[in-house]
Amino acid sequence: MLLTSYLFYRIAFYSPTGKQNDDFNLIRSPQMEVYNDQIRTMIETLLARPYEPVTTTSHDGLRLFAKYYHQSDEAPLVICFHGYRGTSARDFSGGSTMYLDMGFNLLMVDERACCRSEGHTITFGIEERYDVLDWIKYSIDRFGQEKKILLGGISMGAGTVLMVSQMDLSSQVKGIIADCPFTSPEAIIRKVIRDLKISDKLTWPLVKLGARLYGHLDLDRWANAAEAVKETKIPIVVMHGEDDRFVPCDMSRQIAAANPKMVELHTFPGAGHGLSYLVDPVRYTMIVQDFTARALER
């Protein structure tokens, strides 16, 4: 039992150094490969831009890293959170271009246990949501009490920023842009287990045990994006590809249905996981432009 739990920890939660932290280590799947050349070009364009390396310390003592792209002192700040075992340059290769073209300053975060941030355990938003608070505090301390802030996330990063939405956030946080979020850590982990043709009912207790013993992670801690948005006072826009085979589009529909007053949903026909921008960049950009214009007026 212990060996099986350890294997589940290594597969699901442990984050080693190496290939996964390479910006150009692109996913090989029929849905993704169509866009890989375009993604490589966008990554190269982003990496060629000058940035300032910055760090902060997490609530539990990890050194967290981010890249800061400055455009103007007056511009709003978008803080971007990438996906599971992702990198900011890879996951926001298109989004960064969009935000920079809109004139925003960008803080592109390396999530804990990824790239240049410390740690070895990915927690599916359970601990990462407090890292979001740490980066908000960093931004306010550095840029002042008048700086307007937007939170952006994709995949796990999107689920994470939505989990934060019900917390007591600074009034400087004006809106949240979430692309293909999952509803909760348990929901997405169970879904992946079922995709592997394994019983999630039999496996889930061993997954929880491995997370607790080897990652010091309690998967029973409350962390649920669909529940969090019920209490939010911050406007949210959610985008999701209708052909997402990793995080089902129905998860975003569930999130939007939880609070239709504060959460607007836009789905993209034919788009796979994290590919909505690439499938229809014009529509995607128009949605974000319209949403951010309204949110920043709050």
ABEGO torsion letter per residue (X at the ends): XAAAAAAAAAAAABBBBEAAABAABBBBBAAAAAAAAAAAAAAAAAAABBBBBBBBBBAAGBBBBBBBBBABAABBBBBBBBBBGBBAAAAAAAAAAAAAAAGBBBBBBBBBGBEABBEABBAGGAAAAAAAAAAAAAAAAAAEAABBBBBBBBEAAAAAAAAAAABBBBAABABBBBBGBBABAAAAAAAAAAAAGBBAAAAAAAAAAAAAAAAGBBAABBBBAAAAAAABABBBBBBBBAABAABBAAAAAAAAAABAAABBBBBBBGBBBGAAAAABAAAAAAAAAAAAAAAAAX
